Amino acid sequence: MNSDQLLMQLKSRRIVVKFGSGILAHPSGFGLDEVQFEQLTYAMSGLRSAGHEVIVVSSGAVAAGGMAFGMVKRPEDTATLQACAAVGQTRLMQRYETLFSRHGLLVAQLLLTNEDLQQPTRRENLTNTLERLLSFKNVIPIINENDSVATEELKVGDNDRLSAGVARLAGADLLLLLTSVDGLLDEAGQLIPEVTALAEVMNHIRPEKGVHSTGGMASKLGSAAEAVAAGVEVVIANGRKPGQLAELVEGRGIGTRLRPAARLGLA
Ligand code: GLU
């Protein structure tokens, strides 16, 4: 191993990146934003080339399915959302496969429920699969909730909790929660660059929530708290500015950062 390779290995981090529906769906309607997909996959490939291990948690299945059905807005009943997700998931993966292949990367699909993260045998199976996939170096695991059998994230969350659970299970160094705003905003709409006391900030955030997403900032903060408590650094940042993702990984860029020590504020 030469000195460059050694340096790369030392700096290499395991990163879970969550793409919310709000950054994958087209701002003007109910469908996928092709430009966003290109930019986000380009950014992920850059992180992979820099030596980082990347796990993507992606929403967007409902939006993709809705577009396939010709719907112009998000359905309200759960069964239709599930049907959209079932149709949209294949379209979502087709896009990821095409776009990541341009960067010489394969994709792996993992559809999970909360039980898969809780039940010991399933947890172990999942951990083994993820570790093996990451060991191949040219695979990006792409995780979504298995919406046809679980509806937690369809109702509330937009994969916020799922991504925190995956980050914890995978022993990630960093969880990037990408959303459609710059991070946590205070009551005056100002960005909170770093959270040191979670309990304190919980009462002072603006409840941002987009038309495509079911998460909102309270959900993100709750999920961030879970990850931080497990020793994972969390950054909430704007997924519509994918050019800054490498900076965010290096501890710079615009976003709200929660270092693992922030869990002290929960006491
Ligand atoms: N798993 C869902 C998706 O991929 C969650 C997002 C939603 O409820 O729209 O689309």
Boltz pocket constraint, residues with backbone or C-beta under 6 A from the ligand:
constraints:
  - pocket:
      binder: B
      contacts: [[A, 21], [A, 58], [A, 59], [A, 60], [A, 61], [A, 62], [A, 63], [A, 85], [A, 144], [A, 145], [A, 147], [A, 153], [A, 154], [A, 155], [A, 158], [A, 159], [A, 212], [A, 213], [A, 214]]
      max_distance: 6.0
